[in-house]
């Protein structure tokens, strides 16, 4: 796996760290009150999940389309959320161990979030995993959030991988849809939705310690066959072959 033919893209909340979706809803309700808007009903708040703040305000809530107002309200909503969240970050069960395993196998990793970059980098620093990710994609880097695949496509570009060689880890059907639209496999983590609601994912786990690097290899192999991709070339040291030897090398010996 250290040969550079597979990249992993993680979402942040609900995958790497514990997530409290109620805080996000409370932040939107508080912002609506401040702005003198009607409180968004539950189904609207569900539609907002994973969407950039500016996009949610203009396209879903329809509160404004003025760019300066969008920036102001998006920034204020994030301030409210961070105040409710309290700056406390905790790894989800198994996530730190899994990321360490990927590091040991030299598998490049990217982190994506619709949070502002300063917020995300502060959070990453607070739990000490700054060096784990080769690329970080935040709200400032993309025009649209999920289910648009833009953030995942951009993360793959930063990792220098074609989309078909990336596996996304997320915790919602919006993530699954975006990953598949980007021609990537998706592992869904059932952190806020039950397993049966995430059946469209290529694999569903309750925590990251349920999945192994071998599982990732199998997903990648399935993907390559499904999309008709050519097997990636492996950079191997040339060795002198004994003309009298008929030694063969298995594929798994190459990869592992």
Residue frames relative to the residue before (quaternion, step in Angstrom):
aa qw qx qy qz dx dy dz
X 1.0000 0.0000 0.0000 0.0000 0.00 0.00 0.00
X 0.6005 0.5690 -0.3649 0.4272 3.56 1.21 -0.32
X 0.5157 0.6732 -0.4015 0.3460 3.59 1.28 -0.02
X 0.5351 -0.6838 0.3802 0.3186 3.60 1.23 0.06
X 0.5309 0.6327 -0.4279 0.3670 3.58 0.91 0.75
X 0.7505 0.2860 -0.2099 0.5576 3.61 1.23 0.23
X 0.0760 -0.7803 0.6199 0.0339 3.56 -0.98 0.91
X 0.2349 -0.7663 0.5854 0.1222 3.57 -1.14 0.68
X 0.1349 -0.7850 0.6035 0.0370 3.55 -0.94 1.00
X 0.1329 -0.8111 0.5684 0.0373 3.57 -0.62 1.17
X 0.3257 -0.6311 0.6511 0.2676 3.48 -1.30 0.52
X 0.5494 -0.6617 0.4239 0.2838 3.54 -1.20 0.54
X 0.8039 0.2761 -0.1381 0.5083 3.58 0.34 -1.27
X 0.8067 0.2366 -0.2055 0.5010 3.54 -0.91 0.96
X 0.7086 0.3646 -0.2492 0.5503 3.58 1.30 -0.04
X 0.7677 0.2493 -0.1371 0.5742 3.58 0.70 -1.10
X 0.8057 0.1417 -0.0617 0.5718 3.58 0.87 -0.92
X 0.6268 -0.5182 0.4205 0.4022 3.54 -1.30 0.32
X 0.1676 -0.7897 0.5871 0.0596 3.52 -1.09 0.80
X 0.1313 -0.7614 0.6283 0.0907 3.55 -1.15 0.68
X 0.2646 -0.8126 0.4957 0.1546 3.61 0.02 1.26
X 0.5734 0.6060 -0.3874 0.3923 3.60 1.12 -0.54
X 0.6117 0.5610 -0.3549 0.4304 3.59 1.07 -0.65
X 0.6248 0.5361 -0.3308 0.4614 3.55 1.04 -0.79
X 0.6646 0.4941 -0.3004 0.4732 3.58 0.93 -0.88
X 0.6402 0.5241 -0.3254 0.4578 3.59 0.98 -0.83
X 0.6357 0.5340 -0.3324 0.4476 3.58 1.02 -0.78
X 0.6635 0.4904 -0.3100 0.4724 3.59 0.94 -0.82
X 0.6522 0.5114 -0.3199 0.4591 3.59 0.96 -0.79
X 0.6456 0.5117 -0.3161 0.4706 3.57 1.04 -0.80
X 0.6442 0.5111 -0.3222 0.4690 3.58 1.00 -0.81
X 0.6245 0.5387 -0.3383 0.4531 3.59 0.97 -0.81
X 0.6517 0.5120 -0.3115 0.4649 3.58 0.97 -0.84
X 0.6569 0.5128 -0.3094 0.4581 3.58 0.93 -0.90
X 0.7388 0.4238 -0.2215 0.4749 3.56 0.99 -0.88
X 0.4676 -0.6921 0.4358 0.3352 3.57 1.29 -0.05
X 0.4556 0.6742 -0.4499 0.3681 3.56 1.14 0.65
X 0.5769 -0.5551 0.4541 0.3910 3.56 -1.24 0.37
X 0.5187 -0.6444 0.4461 0.3416 3.63 -0.92 0.78
X 0.4686 -0.6837 0.4726 0.2995 3.62 -0.79 0.93
X 0.4445 -0.6821 0.5044 0.2875 3.61 -0.92 0.83
X 0.7202 -0.4805 0.2913 0.4069 3.56 -1.27 0.44
X 0.6747 0.5036 -0.3215 0.4333 3.61 0.87 -0.85
X 0.6239 0.5185 -0.3386 0.4767 3.59 1.15 -0.59
X 0.6380 0.5201 -0.3247 0.4659 3.57 0.98 -0.81
X 0.6198 0.5271 -0.3444 0.4684 3.61 1.09 -0.63
X 0.6477 0.5224 -0.3159 0.4558 3.59 1.03 -0.77
X 0.6370 0.5550 -0.3214 0.4276 3.58 1.13 -0.63
X 0.4935 0.6912 -0.4272 0.3102 3.61 1.14 -0.55
X 0.8502 0.1582 -0.1359 0.4834 3.56 -0.86 1.03
X 0.5756 0.5792 -0.3758 0.4382 3.58 1.30 -0.02
X 0.5541 -0.5854 0.4633 0.3682 3.58 -1.09 0.62
X 0.6126 -0.5829 0.3848 0.3699 3.57 -1.05 0.73
X 0.6716 0.5005 -0.3028 0.4546 3.59 0.84 -0.96
X 0.6502 0.5166 -0.3050 0.4663 3.56 1.01 -0.84
X 0.6466 0.5193 -0.3157 0.4611 3.58 1.00 -0.85
X 0.6773 0.5051 -0.2954 0.4459 3.58 0.92 -0.92
X 0.7477 0.4195 -0.2301 0.4604 3.58 0.89 -0.91
X 0.8049 0.3481 -0.1552 0.4549 3.59 0.84 -0.95
X 0.7542 0.3564 -0.2057 0.5118 3.60 1.06 -0.64
X 0.7476 0.3571 -0.2076 0.5200 3.57 0.82 -0.99
X 0.2042 -0.8196 0.5047 0.1785 3.58 1.24 -0.59
X 0.2806 0.7810 -0.5070 0.2329 3.59 0.95 0.89
X 0.7884 -0.1200 0.1072 0.5938 3.58 1.09 -0.65
X 0.1860 -0.7520 0.6131 0.1548 3.53 -1.31 0.37
X 0.4535 0.6733 -0.4531 0.3684 3.56 1.30 0.11
X 0.4916 -0.7049 0.4162 0.2969 3.65 -0.58 1.08
X 0.6729 0.4899 -0.3171 0.4545 3.59 0.91 -0.83
X 0.6481 0.5027 -0.3132 0.4786 3.58 1.04 -0.73
X 0.6173 0.5444 -0.3379 0.4564 3.57 1.03 -0.75
X 0.6706 0.4880 -0.3004 0.4711 3.58 0.90 -0.93
X 0.6548 0.5244 -0.3193 0.4408 3.56 0.94 -0.88
X 0.7135 0.4487 -0.2670 0.4673 3.57 0.80 -1.01
X 0.6220 0.5347 -0.3446 0.4566 3.59 1.04 -0.71
X 0.6600 0.5019 -0.3005 0.4713 3.57 0.98 -0.86
X 0.6635 0.5067 -0.3032 0.4595 3.55 0.96 -0.86
X 0.6253 0.5317 -0.3391 0.4598 3.58 0.98 -0.79
X 0.6613 0.5001 -0.3100 0.4654 3.58 0.97 -0.84
X 0.6119 0.5409 -0.3455 0.4622 3.60 1.06 -0.71
X 0.6506 0.5096 -0.3136 0.4677 3.57 0.95 -0.88
X 0.6576 0.5153 -0.3144 0.4507 3.57 0.90 -0.93
X 0.6803 0.4954 -0.3014 0.4482 3.58 0.84 -0.95
X 0.6204 0.5312 -0.3383 0.4674 3.59 1.09 -0.69
X 0.6648 0.4850 -0.2979 0.4838 3.59 1.01 -0.79
X 0.6788 0.5144 -0.2871 0.4384 3.55 1.01 -0.87
X 0.3077 -0.8230 0.4361 0.1946 3.56 1.15 -0.58
X 0.5250 -0.6773 0.3992 0.3260 3.60 1.21 0.24
X 0.5209 0.6116 -0.4242 0.4179 3.58 1.20 0.50
X 0.0276 -0.8106 0.5836 -0.0404 3.57 -0.66 1.16
X 0.0305 -0.7971 0.6029 -0.0170 3.56 -0.91 0.97
X 0.4963 -0.6396 0.4977 0.3114 3.56 -0.99 0.86
X 0.4305 -0.6276 0.5699 0.3097 3.53 -1.18 0.60
X 0.6545 -0.5199 0.3746 0.4013 3.56 -1.18 0.54
X 0.8442 0.1905 -0.1621 0.4741 3.55 -0.84 1.04
X 0.5570 0.6511 -0.4002 0.3250 3.61 1.14 -0.40
X 0.6603 0.5026 -0.3247 0.4538 3.60 0.88 -0.85
X 0.6533 0.5145 -0.3134 0.4586 3.57 0.96 -0.85
X 0.6636 0.5127 -0.3092 0.4485 3.58 0.95 -0.87
X 0.6482 0.5044 -0.3189 0.4730 3.57 0.96 -0.84
X 0.6261 0.5327 -0.3346 0.4607 3.60 1.04 -0.72
X 0.6309 0.5269 -0.3279 0.4656 3.58 1.04 -0.78
X 0.6547 0.5017 -0.3162 0.4687 3.59 0.93 -0.85
X 0.6163 0.5406 -0.3374 0.4627 3.56 1.05 -0.77
X 0.6738 0.5075 -0.2990 0.4461 3.58 0.90 -0.93
X 0.7020 0.4185 -0.2574 0.5155 3.59 1.18 -0.53
X 0.4299 -0.7357 0.4320 0.2954 3.57 1.33 0.19
X 0.3318 0.7204 -0.5276 0.3043 3.56 0.97 0.90
X 0.3936 -0.7356 0.4919 0.2491 3.63 -0.55 1.08
X 0.1231 -0.8036 0.5818 0.0248 3.55 -1.01 0.89
X 0.1238 -0.7537 0.6403 0.0811 3.54 -1.18 0.71
X 0.2389 -0.7468 0.6052 0.1380 3.54 -1.24 0.56
X 0.0622 -0.8057 0.5889 0.0152 3.59 -0.85 0.96
X 0.1154 0.7755 -0.6124 0.1010 3.55 -1.11 0.75
X 0.3939 -0.6905 0.5452 0.2662 3.56 -1.18 0.53
X 0.4290 0.6574 -0.4866 0.3835 3.59 1.24 0.37
X 0.5903 -0.5448 0.4417 0.3994 3.61 -1.21 0.39
X 0.6312 -0.5747 0.3667 0.3700 3.58 -1.12 0.69
X 0.6499 0.5210 -0.3382 0.4379 3.59 0.87 -0.85
X 0.6424 0.5243 -0.3205 0.4580 3.58 0.98 -0.84
X 0.6979 0.4780 -0.2783 0.4550 3.57 0.85 -0.98
X 0.6731 0.4916 -0.3118 0.4562 3.60 0.89 -0.86
X 0.6101 0.5330 -0.3480 0.4717 3.58 1.10 -0.65
X 0.6639 0.5084 -0.2977 0.4606 3.57 0.96 -0.90
X 0.6480 0.5158 -0.3166 0.4624 3.58 0.94 -0.87
X 0.6601 0.5077 -0.3005 0.4650 3.55 0.99 -0.85
X 0.6296 0.5679 -0.3335 0.4123 3.57 1.06 -0.77
X 0.7673 0.3047 -0.1906 0.5310 3.59 1.08 -0.61
X 0.5294 -0.7269 0.3494 0.2631 3.56 1.30 0.38
X 0.5491 0.6058 -0.4256 0.3877 3.59 0.89 0.81
X 0.1819 0.8276 -0.5143 0.1323 3.58 1.11 0.60
X 0.7261 0.4726 -0.2501 0.4324 3.58 0.94 -0.93
X 0.5340 0.6722 -0.3964 0.3254 3.60 1.22 -0.20
X 0.7807 0.3777 -0.1663 0.4692 3.58 0.98 -0.83
X 0.3817 -0.7311 0.5294 0.1989 3.54 -0.89 1.04
X 0.7962 0.0834 -0.0299 0.5986 3.59 1.19 -0.49
X 0.1007 -0.7684 0.6301 0.0489 3.55 -1.16 0.71
X 0.0959 -0.7840 0.6130 0.0227 3.57 -0.85 1.04
X 0.0324 -0.8129 0.5804 -0.0350 3.57 -0.73 1.11
X 0.7873 -0.3542 0.2252 0.4517 3.55 -1.35 0.03
X 0.6631 0.5336 -0.3118 0.4222 3.59 0.99 -0.82
X 0.6724 0.5499 -0.2864 0.4044 3.59 1.17 -0.54
X 0.7769 0.2889 -0.1425 0.5410 3.60 1.19 -0.39
X 0.5004 -0.6487 0.4869 0.3027 3.55 -1.25 0.46
X 0.8141 0.1384 -0.0304 0.5631 3.56 1.04 -0.80
X 0.3736 -0.7001 0.5602 0.2375 3.53 -1.24 0.57
X 0.7571 -0.3372 0.2696 0.4903 3.56 -1.27 -0.29
X 0.5571 -0.1092 -0.8162 -0.1077 1.53 -2.28 1.07
X 0.3623 0.7052 -0.5212 0.3158 3.60 1.18 0.32
X 0.4125 -0.7501 0.4608 0.2343 3.63 -0.83 0.90
X 0.3327 0.8062 -0.4614 0.1627 3.60 1.28 -0.09
X 0.6992 0.4857 -0.3068 0.4255 3.61 0.76 -0.95
X 0.6633 0.4950 -0.3116 0.4668 3.58 1.06 -0.67
X 0.6225 0.5279 -0.3322 0.4727 3.56 1.05 -0.76
X 0.6674 0.4948 -0.3021 0.4674 3.58 0.95 -0.88
X 0.6244 0.5312 -0.3402 0.4607 3.60 1.00 -0.76
X 0.6415 0.5180 -0.3229 0.4646 3.59 0.98 -0.81
X 0.6310 0.5278 -0.3306 0.4626 3.58 1.03 -0.78
X 0.6667 0.4992 -0.3048 0.4621 3.58 0.95 -0.85
X 0.6746 0.4646 -0.2877 0.4962 3.58 1.15 -0.60
X 0.3756 -0.7395 0.4620 0.3141 3.58 1.34 -0.24
X 0.5116 0.5918 -0.4471 0.4337 3.55 0.98 0.96
X 0.4545 -0.6045 0.5568 0.3436 3.54 -1.21 0.50
X 0.6488 -0.5545 0.3373 0.3973 3.64 -1.06 0.63
X 0.6418 0.5621 -0.3330 0.4016 3.59 0.97 -0.82
X 0.7041 0.4332 -0.2683 0.4945 3.59 1.20 -0.33
X 0.6106 0.5310 -0.3599 0.4644 3.58 1.22 0.41
X 0.1790 -0.7470 0.6316 0.1049 3.55 -1.19 0.68
X 0.2451 -0.7824 0.5636 0.1004 3.55 -0.82 1.10
X 0.1602 -0.7484 0.6360 0.0994 3.55 -1.11 0.79
X 0.1637 0.7867 -0.5773 0.1448 3.58 -0.64 1.14
X 0.3799 -0.7488 0.5004 0.2112 3.57 -1.25 -0.04
X 0.7128 0.3795 -0.2667 0.5261 3.60 1.12 0.55
X 0.6111 -0.5512 0.4212 0.3813 3.53 -1.30 0.33
X 0.5619 0.5750 -0.3950 0.4445 3.59 1.18 -0.46
X 0.6390 0.5163 -0.3206 0.4715 3.56 1.05 -0.76
X 0.6406 0.5252 -0.3237 0.4572 3.57 0.93 -0.90
X 0.6606 0.5108 -0.3022 0.4596 3.57 0.91 -0.93
X 0.6761 0.4920 -0.2961 0.4615 3.57 0.89 -0.95
X 0.6524 0.5163 -0.3181 0.4546 3.59 0.93 -0.86
X 0.6834 0.4768 -0.2923 0.4692 3.58 0.87 -0.91
X 0.6250 0.5218 -0.3427 0.4688 3.60 1.05 -0.68
X 0.6798 0.4582 -0.2779 0.5007 3.56 1.19 -0.55
X 0.4554 -0.6964 0.4250 0.3565 3.60 1.37 0.03
X 0.4967 0.6119 -0.4480 0.4221 3.54 1.03 0.88
X 0.4811 -0.6083 0.5370 0.3321 3.55 -1.26 0.43
X 0.1625 -0.7969 0.5763 0.0795 3.57 -1.17 0.54
X 0.1674 -0.7309 0.6551 0.0921 3.53 -1.01 0.96
X 0.2034 -0.7931 0.5668 0.0920 3.59 -0.64 1.14
X 0.2255 -0.7497 0.6108 0.1181 3.55 -0.97 0.95
X 0.3052 -0.7824 0.5195 0.1576 3.58 -0.58 1.18
X 0.1549 0.8173 -0.5323 0.1570 3.54 0.47 1.26
X 0.8061 0.1521 -0.0977 0.5635 3.61 1.07 -0.61
X 0.7160 0.3168 -0.2290 0.5784 3.57 1.31 -0.15
X 0.5194 -0.6299 0.4603 0.3487 3.62 -1.03 0.64
X 0.6820 -0.5144 0.3362 0.3965 3.54 -1.22 0.58
X 0.6820 0.5211 -0.3097 0.4092 3.60 0.85 -0.94
X 0.6428 0.5213 -0.3365 0.4493 3.62 1.16 -0.39
X 0.7047 0.4622 -0.2463 0.4786 3.57 1.25 -0.32
X 0.2607 0.8338 -0.4579 0.1648 3.55 1.24 0.44
X 0.5946 0.5805 -0.3752 0.4108 3.61 1.15 -0.36
X 0.5468 0.6135 -0.4010 0.4047 3.60 1.22 -0.30
X 0.5719 -0.6022 0.4388 0.3431 3.55 -1.23 0.43
X 0.7645 -0.0196 0.0017 0.6443 3.55 1.29 -0.43
X 0.1305 -0.7816 0.6060 0.0696 3.58 -1.05 0.76
X 0.0047 0.7843 -0.6194 0.0355 3.56 -0.91 0.99
X 0.4677 -0.6567 0.5044 0.3091 3.55 -1.23 0.41
X 0.7776 -0.0107 -0.0014 0.6286 3.56 1.20 -0.53
X 0.6365 -0.5919 0.3479 0.3514 3.55 -1.17 0.58
X 0.5988 0.5654 -0.3842 0.4173 3.61 1.16 -0.32
X 0.5506 0.5943 -0.4010 0.4276 3.60 1.28 0.10
X 0.7196 0.4087 -0.2346 0.5100 3.59 1.23 -0.27
X 0.2332 -0.7796 0.5712 0.1075 3.56 -1.10 0.75
X 0.6542 -0.4859 0.3897 0.4289 3.54 -1.28 0.15
X 0.5898 0.5569 -0.3667 0.4556 3.58 1.11 -0.61
X 0.6189 0.5342 -0.3416 0.4635 3.60 1.03 -0.75
X 0.6421 0.5159 -0.3222 0.4666 3.58 0.99 -0.81
X 0.6348 0.5265 -0.3234 0.4639 3.56 0.99 -0.83
X 0.6653 0.4969 -0.3074 0.4646 3.57 0.94 -0.86
X 0.6231 0.5237 -0.3359 0.4739 3.59 1.04 -0.75
X 0.6648 0.5064 -0.3042 0.4572 3.56 0.92 -0.91
X 0.6417 0.5158 -0.3254 0.4650 3.59 0.98 -0.79
X 0.6324 0.5223 -0.3256 0.4703 3.57 1.02 -0.83
X 0.6512 0.5287 -0.3084 0.4487 3.53 0.97 -0.91
X 0.6650 0.5091 -0.3217 0.4416 3.56 0.85 -0.91
X 0.6603 0.4896 -0.3112 0.4770 3.58 1.00 -0.78
X 0.6683 0.5342 -0.3047 0.4185 3.57 0.93 -0.96
X 0.7676 0.3559 -0.1898 0.4981 3.57 0.91 -0.90
X 0.4720 -0.7054 0.4280 0.3106 3.57 1.26 0.09
X 0.3293 0.7594 -0.5028 0.2493 3.57 1.16 0.55
X 0.5057 -0.6207 0.5026 0.3262 3.50 -1.22 0.52
X 0.5471 -0.6038 0.4533 0.3614 3.56 -0.99 0.75
X 0.4851 -0.6827 0.4555 0.3019 3.62 -0.81 0.90
X 0.4615 -0.6656 0.5091 0.2913 3.49 -1.06 0.76
X 0.2650 -0.7655 0.5686 0.1431 3.53 -0.97 0.84
X 0.3468 -0.7149 0.5674 0.2162 3.51 -1.01 0.87
X 0.0774 0.8027 -0.5806 0.1126 3.55 -0.41 1.24
X 0.5236 -0.6253 0.4778 0.3264 3.51 -1.10 0.68
X 0.4172 -0.6953 0.5251 0.2583 3.50 -0.96 0.88
X 0.0852 -0.7884 0.6090 0.0183 3.52 -0.90 0.96
X 0.5177 -0.6153 0.4912 0.3347 3.53 -1.14 0.62
X 0.2497 -0.7760 0.5621 0.1395 3.54 -0.81 0.97
X 0.4507 -0.6477 0.5483 0.2771 3.49 -1.12 0.79
X 0.4221 -0.7368 0.4575 0.2638 3.61 -0.50 1.09
X 0.6988 0.4504 -0.2733 0.4839 3.56 1.19 -0.45
X 0.6036 0.5587 -0.3574 0.4424 3.58 1.29 0.02
X 0.1791 -0.7714 0.6026 0.0991 3.56 -1.04 0.82
X 0.1890 0.8242 -0.5083 0.1631 3.55 1.17 0.72
X 0.1311 -0.7812 0.6071 0.0630 3.57 -0.92 0.92
X 0.2729 -0.7504 0.5843 0.1447 3.53 -1.23 0.59
X 0.3706 -0.7334 0.5279 0.2145 3.57 -0.82 1.02
X 0.6340 -0.5541 0.3807 0.3822 3.56 -1.18 0.57
X 0.6638 0.5072 -0.3152 0.4504 3.58 0.92 -0.84
X 0.5988 0.5533 -0.3667 0.4482 3.60 1.16 -0.57
X 0.6313 0.5247 -0.3336 0.4635 3.56 1.11 -0.67
X 0.7420 0.4401 -0.2378 0.4463 3.54 0.76 -1.04
X 0.7924 0.2977 -0.1496 0.5109 3.56 0.96 -0.76
